[in-house]
Amino acid sequence: LEDSQFDIVFGPGGRAEAPIVGKVGQNLINGRVDRLVITSGEILIVDYKTDRPAPDDVADVGEAYIAQMAAYRAVLSQAWPNRPIRCLLVWTDGPRLMEIPAPALDKAIKAVLA
């Protein structure tokens, strides 16, 4: 909590254990994120992961994690269509904060909808 890299995660506008429910295509998405941060400029979806060892690079993150975050992002983009939505993983092994790039999320949601 004292590490400044996590200020954005635990700062104002954050909600713990936030439910995310909605449809993406014909898929019903029903989940809960560890932190949802809503600011005037952006939305952050944050999920804690306990894998040991934690991956050093986003390219080594499991496809299921990226698909999960992509689905949450797709649901929230319906509520906030004009606000950037970023997806971040907090690896407890470290601890370390890792953002999943938008192109990886876009690719994952296309695969889910295919």
C-alpha positions, 0 to 999 in steps of 0.5 A, a space after each residue: 500500500 505504500 508503494 507509489 506504483 499502486 497509488 492509482 489502484 488504491 486512490 480516490 474513486 476505487 471500489 473493492 470487489 466490484 460486480 461486472 454484469 452485462 452482455 457482450 454479443 450473445 455472451 452473458 458476462 458475470 464477474 467481480 473485479 478486485 478493484 474498479 477505479 472510476 475517475 473523470 478521465 478513465 476507468 481502471 479494471 484491476 485484478 489481483 493474481 497470485 501466480 508464482 512466479 509471476 510473469 515478467 512480461 505481458 506476453 507470458 500472461 495466461 490467455 484466460 486472464 487476458 480474455 477475462 479482462 477483455 470481457 470486463 472491459 467490453 461490458 464497461 465500455 457500454 456504460 462509459 463509451 467515451 472514456 478510456 478503460 485500462 486493465 491492470 493486473 496486480 501480481 502479489 508475487 513481487 508485488 508488481 503492477 502490469 497493464 494489459 495493452 489495448 491491442 491484446 484485449 481487442 484480440 482476446 475479445 474478438 476471439 471470445 465473440 468469434 
